[in-house]
Amino acid sequence: MISFKGHRFEKTIILTCVRWYLAYPLSYRHLVEMMEERNLTVAPSTIYRWLQKFTPKLESAFRKKHKKPVVDRWRMDETYIKIKGEWRYLYRAVDTEGKTVDFLLTANRDKKAALRFFKKAISLHGRPDTVTIDKSGANIAALSDLNEGTTDKITIRQSKYLNNLVEQDHRAIKRIVRPVLGFKSFRSARTTLQGIELMHMIKKGQMTECTQVLLPAGQFYSLAA
């Protein structure tokens, strides 16, 4: 159970603000106004601190106990995220059913970053049978490293057309990020993206069957219980 002790506001208010920010293209100022309509005075910095504190705990609860398995055919690609005025890279993969496999925010776009992403995804879901990528040499090099010295080789496919699935999925994340107008630090970007990806997975029905009777909002709140 996630503890909310020591906070002036009730658990329901905290989780509502966190979920709204992660689920919809809202700014902290929007949430302040929405809370004012409920006769609650909440500073933008307070909502920011809630997000940074509770998002990793909620995402960890989902990842460890509630995330459904994915199929072993992945589509992998990276997209751009602006942090302190500079472009950084969000590595993402979905399976052939469109379910999110994993994600990783990195400072660089190279073999080392791609290898980190694949190892992170494999640690949770096991080795895929096939990974479809674009023409990135760094991604090919990372997968070749994973295949070296093993008989359990990953089939590597390069196809821009087949990778449209993950490229389309990027849009759902970018739509929520847009009101941020650029993150101020790598740490806050990483935490916020954790939460946005979490809500996106819940909306796609990636929580375990025991939670499917709940709407996405209820599924999100159940992670704190």
N, C-alpha and C positions, 0 to 999 in steps of 0.2 A: 504494500500500500504506500502511495506517495503521501508524505506528510505536508500539510499546509499550516502547521502551527506557527505562530508568531507573525502571521499576516493580518493586517487590519481588516481586509475585505474577506468575505466568505469564499469558500472553495468554488461555489457555483459561479460567482462573478469572475474570479480569476480564470477559470477554465473557459468560460464563455468568451472573454476577451481574447484569450490565446487562440481558441478555435476559430473565431471570426477572422482574426488577422491571418491565420494560416490557410483558411478555406476560401477567402474572397479577396479581390484586389482592393484592399483598404489600407489607408495610412494610419499611424497612431492618432493623428488629429481626428480622423473620422471616428475612431473608437471612443475618443474623449467626448465628442459630441453625442454619440449614441448613448453613452453612459449618463450624460447630463440629462437626457430625456427621461431617464429612470431615476432622476434626483440623486445621482452619484457623481462625486467629484473625484476624478482619477487623472493624475498627471501622465503625459505621454511617457516620461521616463520610468514611471511605475509599471506601465504595461510592458515596456521594453524589458525591464528586469524580470517580470513574470515569464516572458517568452524565453529569455536566456536561461532561466533557472529550471523551468518545468518541461520545456520541449525535449531536451535530451532524455529525461526520465520517461516521458510518454513514448518516445520513439524506441527506447530500449525495451520497454514492456511489450510493445507490439512485436519487435523483432525477435525477442526471446520466447514469447509464449503464444502469440496470436497470428503470426504471418503464415498464410497458406503456402505450400510448396509451389514452385514454378516448374514449367516443363523444361526439358534439357536442350532446347533450341533457342538461342538468344540472338537478339539484334542489338548491337552496341554502337554508340556514337557519343560525341561530346558536343556541348553547346557553350556559349560564352555568357559570363556573368561579370558585371562591372563592380569592382571593389576599389574604393579610394581613387577613382578615376582611371583605373587600369583594368584591362580585360583578363579575367581568370577563366578557368575551365571546369565545367561540370560534366564529369563522365557519367553516363547513364546506360542502362541496358533494360530492355523489356524482352519477354519471351514471345513466342509466335502467337499467343493469345492476347497480347497487349498488356500483360501483367508486369509490373515493375520488378525487375530482378534485384538491382542495387544501384547505388549512386555514390559519387565521390567528388568533392570539390578539391581542385589542385591549383597550385600557382603556375605550373608549367604544363605544356602539352608535349610530352615526349614518351619514350619507351618506359622510363622509370615510373612515370605517373600512370600509364596504361597498365603496367604490371601490378602496381599497387591496387588499382581498381579490380582487376581480374582476381587477384588473391583474396581480396575482401569479399567479393561476390561468391567465389568458390568455397570459402570458409563457411558460408551460411547455407549454400544450396548444393554443394558438390560440383564436380566437373561437368560442364555441359557436353553434349554430343557434338553440337555445331554452334559456331559463332559467326554471324554475318556482320561484316564491317564495311566501311567505305575504302577508299584508296590510301588511307593513312599508313605510311611505312612504320611509324612508331607502334601502332596497334598490331601490325603483322609481326614485328620484332618481339613484342611482348608475348603474343600467343606462341610464337616459335620457341621462345624460352621455356614456356610452360610445357610444350610438347617434347622438349629435349630430354632424352634418357628415360622415357616412359613408353609403354605399349598402349596406354590409355590416352591416345592422342585425340585432340580436339580438331574437328574438321573446320577449316578456315574458308569462308566464302566471302568474296568481295562483290557487292552488288549495291549500287546506289538506289535502284528501284526497290529492292527488297527492304532496304533500310528506311524507306519512307515511314514505316510503322513507328520506329523510335523517334524519327524527326518530327512526326505529327504529335507524338506524346510530349516532346519538349515544350510545345506551345502551351499546354496546360500549366506548366511550371512558370514559364515566362510571363503568362498573363497575370499571375499572382504577384510576381516580383516587380512588375512594371511600376506600380505606385511608389516603390521604395526609392527610385531615382538614383540608384547606386548605393551599395553598402559602404559603411564607414570603416569596417575592419573585417579581416578574414574570419576571425572567430565568430562575430555576430552573423556574418553571411552563412557560415557553415551550420550554425545552430538553426537559423531561420529556415534554411533550405531543408534541413532534416525534418522540420515540422511541416513544410509545404509538401514534401514528398510523402510524409506520413498521411496527411489528409487526402492526397491524391490516390494513394493506395487504398485507403478506406473507401473512397468513392467508387473505386473500381472493383469493390467486393473482395478485397484480399485479406480480410480478417476471417478467422476460423468460423466454422459453421455455427458454433454455439452462440455467436453474436449476431447472426444474420436476421434474427427477429427484430433487431434494433435498427433504427434509421442511422445514417452515417454520424449524426451528432451524438446519438446515444452510444455508438460504438467507440467514438473518440473519448467520451467521458468515462466509459467503463474501464479504460486503461489506467485511470487514476485510482481505481478501487482495489 
